[in-house]
Amino acid sequence: MRLGLLALASAAFIAFALPAAAAPVFVELKSAYGPLEPGVPVVAFSYDVERVYPDVERRFAQWRPMVPLPNTYYKAIPNLRKFGVYYLLHASQLEHYREDFQKAHRDDKPMLADLIPRFDAVYKKYGERASDISENILQPEDDRQLWCEKVTRDLNLVIDEYNARNGAGDAAMDSYRQSLARWLGKRNEALRFAVVRAGGNANLNFVESVTSSGGVAGFDLPAGTWFIAAQTEFWSWYRPMRVTAQGGRVQLTGQDATRRRLALADWVGN
C-alpha cells in the first residue's frame, strides 16, 4: 500500500502518525462470479471525490497540455557515416558535404536556412579543408584523419538535434512531459485545497491498496467516513463506509457494482 500523492503531511510524518490514529480495515470485493482476482487497485478516499473532483477538473481541463502527434511526414536526415579505416576519399566527401547537401535539398528552404549556418560553424571551427601536408603522416592518426573524425562527429550532432526537433526523436515528448508535470502540480495543489474545504482528512487525502487472495484489500485508516473506489474491466465500485477507531471489515458485492467507469488515475493525481 502506498500513501496518496496529495497527502498534506509528508510520507515520513504519516508513517509515524498512522499507527496511533489508524486501525486495520479490510475491504472484500466480489462480483457476480466470486471474489476479485489479486492485484486489482482499490483506493480509500477521505472525501467524496466524485463530488469534489469534477469542479477542479473543469477549471484545469482547458490548460492541460496535448500529447504531441508523431510527425509522419518528416523523414530523418541520415547521419554521416563514421569511418574505421582512413581514406583520402572520405576527406574529399566531407569537404564538399555542405555544397552537396544544399543541392540535394535545394527545394527545402527552411531546412537549409536552419542547418547550413550550423554546418558553417563546424567548418569554421576545424577548417574548411583537411590538411594537404601532415607533419605526422607516419603516425597512426595523422592531421587529415583527425579533421575527418571531428567534422563528422560535430556534423552528426547538428543533424541529431535537428531530427529531434522535427519529429524524428523524443524532444517533443520530453517537452510534453515537462509541461504535463507542471500542470499536474498546479491541478493537484488546487485539489488539495478543495479536499480540505470539503472536510476531507487534513493529513491523509487517500490511501491506495490492491486486492490479495480472496479479493480482499487491506488499509490502515483513521476513524471517519471513507469512500471506497475500485474497478475491473467491466465493473466498478464507489461506496462510502464508516470506519471506527477499532477498524473492521466491509464487503462489497456484485449488487453494489455498476458499469460506469471511474477516473481513478486522475483522482489520485496522475
MIZA-326506 format. One line per 3 residues: number of its first residue (from 0); their letters; for each residue y negated, x, z of C-alpha. Coordinates in steps of 0.5 Angstrom, whole numbers, padded with zeros to 4 digits, m for minus. Layout:
REM residues N
NUM) a) Y:X:Z ~ ...
***
This chain:
REM residues 270
0) mrl) 0000:0000:0000 ~ m0007:0003:m0002 ~ m0014:0000:0001
3) gll) m0019:m0003:m0003 ~ m0024:0001:m0007 ~ m0029:m0004:m0005
6) ala) m0028:m0003:0003 ~ m0034:m0002:0006 ~ m0032:0003:0011
9) saa) m0028:0010:0009 ~ m0021:0010:0008 ~ m0020:0015:0014
12) fia) m0024:0010:0018 ~ m0020:0004:0016 ~ m0013:0008:0017
15) fal) m0015:0009:0024 ~ m0018:0003:0026 ~ m0013:m0002:0023
18) paa) m0007:0000:0028 ~ m0011:m0003:0034 ~ m0014:m0009:0030
21) aap) m0009:m0011:0025 ~ m0002:m0014:0025 ~ 0004:m0014:0020
24) vfv) 0004:m0019:0015 ~ 0010:m0021:0010 ~ 0009:m0025:0004
27) elk) 0015:m0027:0001 ~ 0014:m0030:m0006 ~ 0019:m0034:m0010
30) say) 0019:m0037:m0017 ~ 0024:m0043:m0019 ~ 0029:m0037:m0021
33) gpl) 0029:m0034:m0014 ~ 0025:m0028:m0011 ~ 0021:m0024:m0015
36) epg) 0023:m0017:m0017 ~ 0021:m0011:m0014 ~ 0014:m0008:m0016
39) vpv) 0010:m0014:m0017 ~ 0003:m0013:m0015 ~ 0000:m0017:m0009
42) vaf) m0007:m0017:m0006 ~ m0009:m0020:0000 ~ m0017:m0021:0000
45) syd) m0021:m0023:0006 ~ m0026:m0028:0002 ~ m0025:m0033:m0003
48) ver) m0025:m0028:m0009 ~ m0024:m0034:m0014 ~ m0031:m0037:m0012
51) vyp) m0035:m0030:m0011 ~ m0033:m0026:m0016 ~ m0035:m0030:m0023
54) dve) m0042:m0030:m0021 ~ m0042:m0023:m0020 ~ m0038:m0022:m0027
57) rrf) m0043:m0027:m0031 ~ m0049:m0022:m0028 ~ m0046:m0016:m0031
60) aqw) m0042:m0018:m0037 ~ m0048:m0017:m0042 ~ m0048:m0010:m0039
63) rpm) m0041:m0008:m0040 ~ m0040:m0002:m0045 ~ m0036:m0004:m0051
66) vpl) m0030:0000:m0053 ~ m0031:0004:m0059 ~ m0028:0002:m0065
69) pnt) m0024:0008:m0069 ~ m0028:0010:m0075 ~ m0022:0009:m0080
72) yyk) m0027:0011:m0086 ~ m0028:0018:m0083 ~ m0024:0024:m0086
75) aip) m0024:0030:m0081 ~ m0027:0037:m0084 ~ m0021:0042:m0084
78) nlr) m0022:0048:m0080 ~ m0022:0055:m0084 ~ m0015:0058:m0084
81) kfg) m0014:0064:m0079 ~ m0011:0070:m0082 ~ m0006:0074:m0079
84) vyy) m0006:0080:m0084 ~ m0012:0082:m0086 ~ m0014:0081:m0094
87) llh) m0021:0083:m0098 ~ m0020:0076:m0101 ~ m0021:0073:m0094
90) asq) m0028:0076:m0093 ~ m0030:0074:m0100 ~ m0028:0067:m0099
93) leh) m0032:0067:m0092 ~ m0038:0070:m0096 ~ m0038:0064:m0100
96) yre) m0036:0059:m0096 ~ m0043:0055:m0095 ~ m0044:0055:m0102
99) dfq) m0037:0052:m0104 ~ m0038:0047:m0098 ~ m0044:0045:m0101
102) kah) m0041:0044:m0108 ~ m0035:0040:m0105 ~ m0040:0035:m0101
105) rdd) m0046:0035:m0105 ~ m0046:0027:m0105 ~ m0046:0027:m0097
108) kpm) m0053:0029:m0096 ~ m0053:0027:m0089 ~ m0047:0031:m0087
111) lad) m0050:0037:m0091 ~ m0056:0036:m0087 ~ m0052:0037:m0081
114) lip) m0048:0042:m0082 ~ m0051:0047:m0087 ~ m0056:0049:m0082
117) rfd) m0051:0051:m0076 ~ m0047:0055:m0081 ~ m0053:0059:m0083
120) avy) m0054:0060:m0076 ~ m0047:0063:m0075 ~ m0048:0068:m0081
123) kky) m0055:0070:m0079 ~ m0051:0072:m0072 ~ m0046:0076:m0075
126) ger) m0049:0078:m0082 ~ m0049:0075:m0089 ~ m0043:0079:m0092
129) asd) m0038:0083:m0089 ~ m0039:0091:m0089 ~ m0037:0094:m0095
132) ise) m0036:0101:m0092 ~ m0033:0101:m0085 ~ m0034:0107:m0080
135) nil) m0027:0106:m0077 ~ m0023:0104:m0083 ~ m0017:0107:m0080
138) qpe) m0017:0103:m0074 ~ m0012:0097:m0073 ~ m0018:0093:m0074
141) ddr) m0024:0095:m0078 ~ m0031:0092:m0078 ~ m0029:0087:m0084
144) qlw) m0023:0084:m0081 ~ m0028:0083:m0074 ~ m0033:0080:m0078
147) cek) m0028:0075:m0081 ~ m0025:0073:m0074 ~ m0032:0072:m0071
150) vtr) m0034:0068:m0077 ~ m0028:0064:m0078 ~ m0028:0062:m0070
153) dln) m0035:0060:m0070 ~ m0035:0056:m0076 ~ m0029:0052:m0074
156) lvi) m0033:0051:m0067 ~ m0038:0048:m0071 ~ m0033:0044:m0075
159) dey) m0029:0041:m0069 ~ m0036:0039:m0066 ~ m0038:0035:m0072
162) nar) m0031:0032:m0073 ~ m0031:0030:m0065 ~ m0038:0026:m0066
165) nga) m0036:0023:m0072 ~ m0030:0019:m0070 ~ m0024:0025:m0071
168) gda) m0024:0027:m0064 ~ m0025:0024:m0057 ~ m0032:0025:m0056
171) amd) m0033:0017:m0057 ~ m0028:0015:m0052 ~ m0031:0020:m0047
174) syr) m0038:0017:m0047 ~ m0035:0010:m0046 ~ m0031:0012:m0040
177) qsl) m0037:0015:m0037 ~ m0041:0009:m0039 ~ m0036:0005:m0036
180) arw) m0035:0009:m0030 ~ m0043:0008:m0028 ~ m0042:0000:m0030
183) lgk) m0036:m0001:m0025 ~ m0040:0003:m0020 ~ m0046:m0002:m0020
186) rne) m0042:m0008:m0021 ~ m0037:m0006:m0015 ~ m0044:m0005:m0011
189) alr) m0046:m0012:m0012 ~ m0039:m0015:m0011 ~ m0039:m0011:m0004
192) fav) m0046:m0015:m0002 ~ m0043:m0021:m0005 ~ m0037:m0021:m0001
195) vra) m0041:m0019:0006 ~ m0045:m0025:0004 ~ m0039:m0030:0003
198) ggn) m0036:m0028:0010 ~ m0031:m0023:0008 ~ m0028:m0018:0013
201) anl) m0034:m0013:0014 ~ m0029:m0007:0014 ~ m0024:m0009:0009
204) nfv) m0025:m0013:0003 ~ m0018:m0013:0000 ~ m0011:m0010:0001
207) esv) m0006:m0008:m0004 ~ 0002:m0008:m0004 ~ 0008:m0009:m0008
210) tss) 0014:m0013:m0007 ~ 0020:m0010:m0005 ~ 0027:m0012:m0005
213) ggv) 0028:m0020:m0004 ~ 0021:m0021:m0007 ~ 0017:m0019:0000
216) agf) 0010:m0015:0000 ~ 0008:m0012:0007 ~ 0001:m0012:0009
219) dlp) m0003:m0010:0016 ~ m0008:m0015:0016 ~ m0014:m0016:0022
222) agt) m0014:m0024:0024 ~ m0017:m0029:0020 ~ m0017:m0032:0013
225) wfi) m0014:m0028:0007 ~ m0013:m0030:0000 ~ m0006:m0028:m0003
228) aaq) m0006:m0027:m0010 ~ 0000:m0025:m0015 ~ 0002:m0026:m0022
231) tef) 0008:m0024:m0026 ~ 0009:m0025:m0034 ~ 0009:m0033:m0033
234) wsw) 0007:m0035:m0026 ~ 0001:m0034:m0021 ~ 0000:m0035:m0014
237) yrp) m0007:m0036:m0011 ~ m0007:m0039:m0004 ~ m0011:m0038:0003
240) mrv) m0007:m0036:0009 ~ m0009:m0036:0016 ~ m0007:m0029:0020
243) taq) m0007:m0029:0027 ~ m0007:m0023:0032 ~ 0000:m0023:0032
246) ggr) 0001:m0023:0024 ~ 0007:m0027:0022 ~ 0011:m0029:0015
249) vql) 0009:m0033:0010 ~ 0013:m0036:0004 ~ 0010:m0038:m0003
252) tgq) 0015:m0041:m0008 ~ 0015:m0044:m0015 ~ 0012:m0050:m0012
255) dat) 0006:m0046:m0010 ~ 0005:m0043:m0017 ~ 0001:m0044:m0023
258) rrr) 0001:m0042:m0031 ~ m0006:m0039:m0030 ~ m0008:m0032:m0031
261) lal) m0011:m0028:m0025 ~ m0016:m0023:m0026 ~ m0013:m0018:m0021
264) adw) m0015:m0012:m0024 ~ m0023:m0014:m0025 ~ m0022:m0017:m0018
267) vgn) m0020:m0010:m0015 ~ m0026:m0007:m0018 ~ m0022:m0003:m0024
***
